[in-house]
Amino acid sequence: MTDWSKWLEKHELSAENILYLYRQSRRTVIHREDGEEFTPFAPLQVLLALLPEADFLHINKGVAVNRARIINIDTDGVYTMSDGRTFAGRKRGLSTHRHLRKQMGLNALPDAQPQTTPMTFLEKCTLLNEMPLAYCVIELVFNAEGHGVDFIFRYCNAEMAVMEGVPVEKMLNRSFYDVFRNGDKKWLVAYADVALNGTKRILHDYSPEIGKYLTIYCYQPAPGFCACVLQKADA
């Protein structure tokens, strides 16, 4: 008999990196934040019992999602995750969705009095999904000494995949230096300045990870984040 707690540990699966779990073809699929999926034969309920109850929501019979990675719940009870994947929650009881949205600080569902809670900046970014310029939002990551050492892709529009030559789902919530193993650390200093100090910068340089000269327009959409518009440039 498989010890599923050891199995999760062996595959480095935890509440910190699992985005969601769902049933497919009589197996449970575990989707990790780096895009890798695992398909153990264990029932969904067995695996959920090994994860912190407060961290995961069993939104319908075959789907459980990481509470911290939900970015929206719409009026029909559809949950949108941080990687853009959507799952339909239970149809009965919209009041449950309304309570959860309010608890999580998401937009309240419409009722007798329409709500005017503003969208989060990552929700607003979805308006740029089809923009004909490459656009992304990255979050600066710090080490124990408080120094910026890496950055994580938190949003990428469709044109980013064309510019970088990497599918959007392979970039979201992953380290730049995991996606681009030969990435130049020179970018980190400029992005950190924008994310921490709110400065605006225009970078002109060669990007070895994609073999192109780029012009990158940077600004701070929220503290700790840097948004970038990328364009090809002449050498």
C-alpha positions as CSV (number, residue, x, y, z in Angstrom):
1,M,0.0,0.0,0.0
2,T,1.4,3.4,-1.0
3,D,2.2,5.9,1.7
4,W,0.8,9.0,0.0
5,S,2.3,11.4,2.5
6,K,5.8,10.2,1.6
7,W,4.8,10.2,-2.1
8,L,3.9,13.9,-1.9
9,E,7.1,14.6,-0.1
10,K,9.2,12.7,-2.6
11,H,7.7,14.7,-5.5
12,E,8.1,18.0,-3.5
13,L,4.3,18.6,-3.5
14,S,2.9,20.8,-0.8
15,A,0.4,23.6,-0.1
16,E,3.1,26.1,-1.1
17,N,3.3,24.9,-4.7
18,I,0.2,23.0,-5.6
19,L,-2.3,25.2,-7.6
20,Y,-5.1,22.7,-7.9
21,L,-6.1,19.0,-8.0
22,Y,-8.8,17.5,-10.2
23,R,-10.1,14.1,-11.4
24,Q,-9.5,13.0,-15.0
25,S,-9.8,9.6,-16.5
26,R,-10.3,7.9,-13.1
27,R,-7.0,9.4,-11.8
28,T,-6.2,12.5,-9.7
29,V,-4.2,15.2,-11.4
30,I,-2.0,17.4,-9.2
31,H,-1.0,20.6,-11.0
32,R,2.2,22.3,-9.5
33,E,2.9,26.0,-9.9
34,D,5.8,25.3,-12.3
35,G,3.3,23.7,-14.7
36,E,4.3,20.1,-14.1
37,E,1.4,17.6,-13.4
38,F,1.4,14.4,-11.5
39,T,-1.3,11.6,-11.8
40,P,-1.3,9.3,-8.8
41,F,-4.0,6.7,-8.5
42,A,-5.0,8.0,-5.1
43,P,-8.5,9.3,-4.7
44,L,-8.8,13.1,-4.5
45,Q,-10.2,12.9,-0.9
46,V,-7.2,10.9,0.2
47,L,-4.7,13.5,-1.0
48,L,-6.7,16.4,0.3
49,A,-6.7,14.8,3.8
50,L,-2.9,15.0,3.7
51,L,-2.9,18.8,2.9
52,P,-3.8,21.6,5.2
53,E,-7.6,21.8,5.2
54,A,-7.6,25.6,5.5
55,D,-5.5,26.0,2.3
56,F,-7.6,24.1,-0.2
57,L,-11.3,24.4,-1.3
58,H,-13.2,21.4,-2.6
59,I,-15.3,23.5,-5.1
60,N,-17.0,20.5,-6.7
61,K,-17.0,16.8,-6.6
62,G,-13.8,16.4,-8.8
63,V,-11.9,19.7,-8.2
64,A,-10.0,21.2,-5.3
65,V,-8.1,24.5,-5.6
66,N,-5.5,26.3,-3.6
67,R,-7.3,29.1,-1.8
68,A,-4.2,31.4,-2.0
69,R,-4.0,31.1,-5.8
70,I,-7.6,32.1,-6.6
71,I,-7.7,35.4,-8.4
72,N,-11.4,35.6,-9.2
73,I,-14.8,33.9,-8.7
74,D,-17.4,35.1,-11.2
75,T,-21.2,35.4,-10.9
76,D,-21.7,31.8,-12.1
77,G,-19.3,30.4,-9.5
78,V,-16.4,29.9,-11.9
79,Y,-13.0,30.0,-10.2
80,T,-10.1,31.6,-12.0
81,M,-6.6,30.5,-10.8
82,S,-3.4,32.4,-10.9
83,D,-2.2,30.5,-14.1
84,G,-5.5,31.4,-15.9
85,R,-7.1,28.0,-15.6
86,T,-10.8,28.1,-14.7
87,F,-13.0,25.6,-12.9
88,A,-16.8,25.6,-12.3
89,G,-17.8,25.5,-8.7
90,R,-21.0,23.9,-7.3
91,K,-24.0,25.6,-8.9
92,R,-26.2,25.5,-5.8
93,G,-25.8,28.3,-3.2
94,L,-24.3,31.4,-4.8
95,S,-24.3,32.9,-1.3
96,T,-21.4,30.6,-0.5
97,H,-19.4,32.1,-3.4
98,R,-20.4,35.6,-2.3
99,H,-19.2,35.0,1.3
100,L,-15.9,33.5,0.0
101,R,-15.3,36.5,-2.4
102,K,-15.9,38.9,0.4
103,Q,-13.6,36.9,2.8
104,M,-10.9,36.9,0.2
105,G,-11.2,40.5,-0.7
106,L,-12.4,39.8,-4.3
107,N,-15.1,41.6,-6.0
108,A,-18.5,41.0,-4.4
109,L,-21.1,39.2,-6.5
110,P,-24.0,41.3,-7.7
111,D,-27.1,41.4,-5.4
112,A,-29.8,43.9,-4.9
113,Q,-27.2,46.7,-4.7
114,P,-24.4,46.4,-7.3
115,Q,-20.9,46.5,-5.8
116,T,-18.2,48.8,-7.0
117,T,-15.1,47.1,-5.5
118,P,-12.2,47.8,-7.9
119,M,-10.5,45.0,-9.7
120,T,-7.1,43.9,-8.5
121,F,-4.3,44.9,-10.8
122,L,-3.7,41.3,-11.9
123,E,-7.4,41.0,-12.8
124,K,-7.0,44.2,-14.9
125,C,-4.1,42.7,-16.7
126,T,-6.4,40.3,-18.4
127,L,-7.7,43.2,-20.5
128,L,-4.2,43.1,-22.2
129,N,-4.4,39.4,-23.2
130,E,-4.6,40.1,-26.9
131,M,-2.6,43.4,-26.9
132,P,-0.3,43.3,-30.0
133,L,2.7,44.1,-27.8
134,A,4.5,41.7,-25.4
135,Y,3.5,42.6,-21.8
136,C,4.3,40.9,-18.5
137,V,4.2,41.6,-14.8
138,I,7.0,40.2,-12.6
139,E,7.3,40.0,-8.9
140,L,10.6,40.5,-7.2
141,V,11.7,37.8,-4.8
142,F,14.0,38.5,-1.8
143,N,16.5,36.4,0.1
144,A,16.9,36.2,3.9
145,E,19.0,39.4,3.9
146,G,16.3,41.3,2.1
147,H,18.1,41.5,-1.3
148,G,16.3,41.0,-4.5
149,V,17.6,37.7,-6.0
150,D,15.0,36.6,-8.6
151,F,11.7,37.5,-10.1
152,I,8.6,35.5,-10.9
153,F,6.3,35.9,-13.9
154,R,2.8,36.7,-12.5
155,Y,1.2,37.7,-15.7
156,C,2.0,37.3,-19.4
157,N,-0.1,38.1,-22.4
158,A,-0.3,36.1,-25.6
159,E,2.3,38.2,-27.4
160,M,4.8,37.4,-24.6
161,A,4.8,33.7,-25.8
162,V,5.6,34.9,-29.3
163,M,8.4,37.3,-28.2
164,E,10.0,34.8,-25.8
165,G,9.3,31.6,-27.7
166,V,7.8,29.9,-24.6
167,P,4.1,29.1,-23.9
168,V,2.5,31.4,-21.4
169,E,1.6,28.5,-19.0
170,K,5.4,27.6,-18.9
171,M,6.2,31.1,-17.7
172,L,3.4,31.9,-15.2
173,N,4.4,31.6,-11.5
174,R,7.9,30.4,-12.5
175,S,11.3,32.0,-11.9
176,F,12.8,33.9,-14.8
177,Y,16.0,31.9,-14.4
178,D,14.1,28.6,-14.3
179,V,12.4,29.4,-17.6
180,F,15.6,30.9,-19.2
181,R,18.6,29.0,-17.8
182,N,21.1,31.4,-19.6
183,G,19.2,34.5,-18.4
184,D,21.5,37.5,-17.7
185,K,21.5,38.8,-14.1
186,K,21.8,42.4,-15.4
187,W,18.1,42.6,-15.8
188,L,17.5,42.0,-12.1
189,V,19.0,45.3,-11.0
190,A,16.8,47.4,-13.2
191,Y,13.6,45.5,-12.4
192,A,14.4,45.6,-8.7
193,D,14.8,49.4,-8.9
194,V,11.3,49.7,-10.6
195,A,9.6,47.2,-8.2
196,L,11.0,48.8,-5.0
197,N,11.3,52.5,-5.8
198,G,8.5,53.0,-8.3
199,T,10.8,54.4,-11.0
200,K,10.1,54.2,-14.7
201,R,12.9,52.9,-16.9
202,I,13.5,52.2,-20.6
203,L,16.1,49.5,-21.2
204,H,17.9,48.9,-24.5
205,D,20.0,45.8,-24.5
206,Y,20.7,42.3,-26.0
207,S,18.7,39.5,-24.4
208,P,20.9,36.3,-24.7
209,E,18.1,34.1,-23.5
210,I,16.0,34.7,-26.7
211,G,18.8,36.0,-28.9
212,K,17.2,39.4,-29.6
213,Y,17.9,43.1,-29.0
214,L,15.0,44.5,-27.0
215,T,13.6,47.8,-25.9
216,I,11.8,47.3,-22.6
217,Y,9.5,49.9,-21.0
218,C,9.2,49.3,-17.2
219,Y,6.9,50.7,-14.5
220,Q,5.6,49.7,-11.1
221,P,1.9,48.6,-11.1
222,A,2.1,47.8,-7.4
223,P,4.8,47.7,-4.7
224,G,7.2,44.8,-5.3
225,F,6.1,44.3,-8.9
226,C,7.5,45.5,-12.2
227,A,5.4,45.6,-15.4
228,C,7.2,45.4,-18.8
229,V,6.3,46.2,-22.4
230,L,8.8,44.5,-24.7
231,Q,9.6,45.4,-28.3
232,K,12.3,44.1,-30.7
233,A,15.0,46.7,-31.3
234,D,17.9,47.1,-33.8
235,A,21.4,46.2,-32.6
